[in-house]
Amino acid sequence: MAVFTQILAMRPDFTDADREWLHQLVTDWQVIADLSFADLLLILPMPDGRYVVADQCRPSTVMTLRSEDVVGKEVDRELSGELDAAMHATSIFRSTVMRSIGKSTVCNVYAPVRHEGKTLGLVVRETNMATRESNGRYESESINAGKQLYEMIPRGQFPYHDPVMNQRHNARVADGFIILTVDGIVRYASPNAVSCFRRLGSLTTMQGQYLSEVGTQLLHTNDTFPESLPLVLSGKAAVDSELEANRSAVSMRSLPLYDSNGRTGAIVLCRDVTELRRRDVELQTKDATISEIHHRVKNNLQSISALLRLQARKTQSQEVKKELAEAQRRVQTIAMVHEGLSQTADEMVDFDKVISKLLKMSVDLATMSDQHIDIAFDGSFGLMPAQDATPLSLVLTELVTNAVEHGFEGRQQGHILISAKRTGTHLDVAVEDDGSGIEAEEEHGMAKSSGSGLGTQIINTFVTNDFAGSVHWEPGEQGGTKVIASINLRAAQAEQN
């Protein structure tokens, strides 16, 4: 689509609405190529008089005529006269000359793309004449349906205005198609479409029946169904829906057919999505199980944190109290990461949301009652797997706690800024404060140790060993201390590979 957008930019006279119309056309024209057994090219005239191929569509129901990509190429100038005539036409323009592409004899038909009273370009249907020989009912119905959709382009009836598309697995022509009359009666159903309804439990002959009746007979009393289903089964609107019956599911999409006088019928595409829905249910069950596991881990860690808090209250030693409080804080840090994971459908955590809450809690725990230290954030950490989120959160809480305990000792107020800059799997994090200065917080290139020195070990072990990174201490711009951690995210890198 990047090349397509660039080619559209070569036409500054196109409005945003014109560009959007062309985008909708190439988004939905695959169904015409598949029904017609033909290649499609979107050709746009350029201001200098040239014609350029803006996009192409190969059919998935027959061998393509063009194995090479022709998008962005100029159309042979010998065709300029024919293209000029087609641009001035208000309906389908048929070439009077047969051409050769490779060993195939090809007939070109042109559909002017009309929008808001002007012709934007041409959709060329390149038909291999070999596909028009000895056709059966399936081929004839498919070609005729594709022809009707194709003829809707010059009248501005295709692509559809405001189609309602909600299904993740849209049906395609090869999956099965049904041709309806203007009254919604099945005139033809392809073998794959018949198989879809057989899977749903339908045993009646579909041809000659109202598709809406065939569908509703499969439903039981009190069965729920999408509001869009009646519109799809009647073919009255460009919508999609899904019919579930007999422990099976079929995704359907209706494409109304119009002529110059109004609606003449519809094409309904069908796709058996039973196995896809079964896998979706399995994935949802798996996601729910994983979320429940993270939730229970969080609860267990909070119980451990509460036990440590009770134990700290019982002891008389101030040194032991301090070490137990540190242990409680670290357990609570890991618990909050699991809380974030329990609220997502995958193993990715919104680290910006988690770390913001964590570090504010760390500041509150480390400050004295008469201190006021605020914390701010700049940049974004982004989504992060638990394998990276847990150790990184521990490193940052240790750095922030170190800044509060040593940098703001004896001071009533202060400010800490957390800056993050992420490029792919590489992350640079800076923790900067306006405290007493680097001498108060740094010792031999590491965080100043207090108590057991476990915080210093956590920072160095995770940054250097686990993240293959480095920690650098330097004076802050406001007279405090700035700690820069440069790390490589492990799990994120494994996911990219």
N, C-alpha and C positions, 0 to 999 in steps of 0.2 A: 504493500500500500504506500510505501515511502515514495517509490517511483511514480505511482499514480498521482499522489499529491503534488509532486514536483511538476508533472506535466500539466495538471490543472492550474498551477501557479503561472504557467506560460500564457494563460488567458486571463489577464487582469480585468477584462470586461465582464467576466462571470461574477454574479453575485454570490453571497454565501448560500442563498437558497438554491442556486443553480448547482453549486458544488455538492451540496447535501443531496440533491436529487440524483446526481451521477453516482455518488457514493452508495446510495440506496439501491440503485440499479445494479451495480457490480456486486453488491452484497447478496442479491437475490436472484441473479440471472442463471445460476447453475441449473435450476429446475427447467429452464427453457432449453439449455444445451442438452440435458439428459433426455428430455421428452422428444426433442427434434433429432437426436442422433447426429448432432452437428456442432462444429466449433463456432464460437462467437468471438468477434473482435469489436472493441469500442474504439472508433476512430474519431479524432477531434481535428477540426481545421485550425491551423495556426495563423497568426496575424500576417505572416509573410507569404501566405498562399499554400504552404505545404500541408499535408495531411499526416498525422502521427498516430500510431497505435497507442492508446492510453492504457488499455487493459485487454486481457484475453481470457477466455474460459473454455476449457477442454471438457468434452462430455465424458462421463464415467460409465456410460452404457454402451459405448462403441469405441473402436480404436480412433484416436485423435489424428487429424490430418497434419498437425503441427507439433512435432516433438521438441522443436527449438522454441525458445522464448523470443517473441517479437515485440514485446512491450518497449516503447520508447523509440522504435524504428520508424523511419519515414516510409509511407506507402509509395509504391512505384508510381512515378509521375504519369505513366501511360494510363493510369486509372483516374486521373484528375477529372476528366470530362464526365465520366460516369458518376464519380463522387459528387461533383458539382450539381449534377442533375438530381441526385438522390437528396442532397441538402435542401433543394428547393421544392421537393415533393412534400405533400401533406399526409401521404399514406405510404404503404409498402411500395418500394421500387425494386423491380426485378431486372437483373442484368440480362442482356440478350446474347451474351457471349459466354461460352463454356471455357473454363480455364483448367490448367493442370497444376497440381501441387504434388510433387513427386511423381508417382505413377497413377495417381487418382484424378479422375475427371470431376471438377468441382463447379457447382452452380452458386453464384453469389446473389443473396437477397439483402436489401438494405432497409432498415427501419429507422427513420429519423427520430431522434430523441427530442421530443417537444416539451418545453417547460415554460409556463407563463408567456405563451404567445411567440416564443422564438425557438429555433432549432439549435441545440447545443452541439450535436454531433450525430454519428451514425452507429447503429449496432449492425454489424455485418454477420449474416448467417452463412457460413461456408458448408455447403452440403455435399458430401461425397455421394455421387449418383449411384454408386454401388449399393448404398443403404436403401435405395428406393426400389430395388428389384425383388420380386417374389416375396412380398411381405405378407405375413399372416395377420390375424385379428389384433394381436398384441401390438405389433409394430404399427399397424394402421391407426389404432386408437391413440397410441402414444404420439405419433407424428402429428395427428390432427389436433390433439390437445396442445402440443407445443406450438403449433401454428397459430392457434387462437390466442395464446399468451403473447406470442411474438407480435401479433397484429395489434395488441393493446398498447404497445410502446408509443407509436406515433400519436395515438389519441390521448396520451397522458394518463392511461388507466393502469399502467405497470411501469415502475414498481407501485405497490399499493400505498395509498395515503393512510398513515397512522395504523399500521398492522399491529396486532397484539400477539407478541411472541414470548411465551413464558417457559417453554420446555427446554431443558438442557440438551436433550438428544433429539434433535429435529429429524423427521423422516425425510428420506430422499426417494427419488423416483424408483431406483432399483429395489428399495425396500418393499414397495407395493403402492399402487395407485388405483383410485376409483373415479370413474367419470359419472357425474350426476347431471340429470336434466334440471331445468329451471325450477321444477317442483320438488327436487330433492330425491328423485327416483334413480336407482342405480341402473345406468345404461351399460356399463362395463366395469368389471373388477379384474385386475390382473391376478395371475396365480398366487403371487406373494401376498397380495391384499386378502384374498380368500383364505390363505393359510393363517394370516393374522387373526381373522374373525373366528376361524375354526379353533385356534388356541384359546380364544375367549369363551368358547362353548357354543358358538352358533352353528347349527346344523342345516339351516334353511338355504335355499338357493338365493343368492343376493340379487342377481339380475332381475329387474322388474319390481323390486321391493323398495319401499322408502327406507333410506339408510337410517333415518332417525328411529324407525320402528325396529329395524334389525338391532340397533344399538340398545334401545331401551328394553327390549325383550331379554337382554342379558343381565339386566339389573334386577335386584330383588327389592322388596318393600323395605323402606328405611335405609337403603343404600345411599351413601353420599356420592356426589359427583361434582366436578368443576362447573361453575356457572357458564363457562364458554363451550361446554360440550354440545348443547343443542345447536349453537351457531355453526360448529364444525360439521355436525352430522347433517345439517340442512344445506351447508355450503353457501350460506348467505353473507358471510363476512370473512375477511382475511385474518383468521385467528388460529391458534393451536390449542390442543387440549389433550387429555389422556383418559382412556376408558379402561377401568379395572373390573375384571370379572373372572370367575373360575380360577382364582389364584394366579392370574396372568394380567399383563398390562400392555396396552398398545398406545403409542404416541401417534397423534393424528394432527394434520394441518390442512386447512381448507384454503383453496385458491379460487375465488369466484372468477368466472369467465364473463366478459362483457363484449358486446358489439356496440355500434354507434347508437343503438336504441335502448340499451340497458343490459341487465344481467341475463345471460342465456344458459347458465349452468355453473358447474364447479368441478374442480379437481380436488380430490381428497387424498393426501399422501399418508401412508400407514407404515409404522415400524414397530415390530415386536421388541419391547424393551423389558420383558419379564426378567431376564437375567441381570440386566443393568439395575433394575429396581431392587432385586434381591441383594446385589452387592452393595447398593446404597444403604440398605437396612443393616447389613453386616458392618459397614463402616461406621454408621451412626451408633450401633451397639458398642463397637470397639472404642469409638471416641468417648462415649458415655462411661465406659469402664475405666479408661485411662483418666478421665476427669475425676471419677470417684476415687481412684487410687491416690491421685495427687491431693484430693480433699482429705482423705484419711491420713496421709503422711503429714499434711499440715496440722491436723488435729493432734496427732501423736507428738509432733515436735512442740506444739503449744503446751501439751501436758508436761513434757520434759522441762520446758521453760518455767512452767508454774512450780514444778518440784524443785528446780534450782533456786527459785525465788523464796520458797518456803525454807529450804536448807540455809540460805543466806540469813534469813531472819533468826534462825536458831543458834547460829554460831556467834561466839563472842569476839573472835579475832577479826579486826578490821581488814587485815590483809586477805584473809579467806573470803570475807564478804565481798571485797573488790574483785577477786578472781572469779567468784561465783556469778557476780553481776556481769562480768565480761563474757563468761560462758553462756549466760542467759541471753545476752544481746546477740551473740553469734548464732545460737539456735533459732532465735526469733527471725534473724535475717534469712536463714534457709527456709523457714516456714513460710515467709512472705513470698518467696519465689514459687513455692509449690502452690500457694494460694492463687498467684497469677496464672499458673499452668492449669489449675482446676477450672478456670473460667474460659478456656479456649478449647476449640475443637481439635487442635493439633498440639504438637510438642513445642510450639513457638510461644514465647512470652513477650508481651509489650514491655520491653525493658525500661523505657522512659517512664512509664506509669509506675512500675514496681520500684525502681531506684529512687524516684522522687519521694515516695512515701517512706521508703526505708531510711534514707539519709536524713529526712526531717525528724524521724523517730530517733535516729542515732544522736542528732544534735540535742534533742530534748533530754535524752538520757544522760548525756555527758556534761551538760551545762549545770552550773550551780543555780540555786533558787533565785539569786539576785542578778543573774546574767541574762542578756538578751542577744542571741546570735541568730541572724537570719541566713538562709541559704538560697541561692538562685542557680538556674540552669541555662546553659547556652548550647545550641546544637541538638543533635538527636542521636541516640544509640540505635534506634530501630528495633525490629523484631530479632529475637535471639533464642536459640535452642537452650534447654535447661542445662546442658553440658557446659555451656559458656556462662549462662546467666548466674548460676549459683556461685562459682568461684569469683567472678567479677564483682558481684554484689558484696562479697566478703572483703575483697581488696578495697573497694571504695568506702565501705563503712569503717574499715580500720584507718584509712587515711583521714577521713573526716573526724573520727573520734580522736585521732592523734592531734589534729589541728586544734580541736576544742580544748583538750586536756593540757597541751603544752603551749600552743600559740596564744591562747586567750587566758592563761592562768593569771589571776589577779585583775582581770579587766571585766568591765560590766557589759560591754557590747562589742559586736564585731560582725563581719560579713564573710561568707564563703561562697565562691563561684565555682561551679562544676561545668567545664567545657568539654564537649564531645565532638569529634570529627571522624566520621566513618567513611572509608572508601573500600567497598567490597568486604573482604575479610579482615582488613587492617583497621585498627581503631586506635586513635590517639585521645587520651583523656587527661585533662589538667584539673588539679584541685588547688585553687588559689585562695589564700586568706589575707586579711589585713591585720594579722596578729603581731606578736612581739618580734618576729623575725626568724630567719633560718636557724640561728644558733639555738633557739629554744625548741625546735622541732626535729632537727636533723643531727645525726651522730654517725660519723664514718660512712657517709653516703647512704644511710638507712634511717628509718623512722626511729626517733629516740625511744629507747626501751623504758618501760615502767613495769614493775612487777615481774612476771615470768618472761616477758619479751615475746609472748606468743603472737601478738599482733604484728610485730616486725617479721617473724617467721612466715606468717600467712601471706603478707605482702610479697616478700621475696620469692617464696616457693611457687606461688601461683603465677606471678608475672614472669619470672625467669624460666622456671621449669615447665609449667603447664602451658603458658601462652607464648613461650619462646620470645619474650619481649624484654623490656628494660624499664627501669625507674630512674628518673633524674630529678635532683633537688636543686632549686635555684632561688635567689631572692625574688620576692614578688614586686610587682610594679608599684604597689601601695605601701611598701615597706614590710610586708609580711613574708609569707613563704609560698612558693609555687612548686607543686610536684607534678611531673609529667610522666605518665605511663604510656608506653608505646607497645601494643600487643597485637598478636595475630589470633583471631578467633578460630578455635579448632573445629568445632562442630559445624560452623557455618561454611568452613572450607571443605569439609567432607561432603556437605550437601551440594555444593557447587560442582564438585567432581562427579 
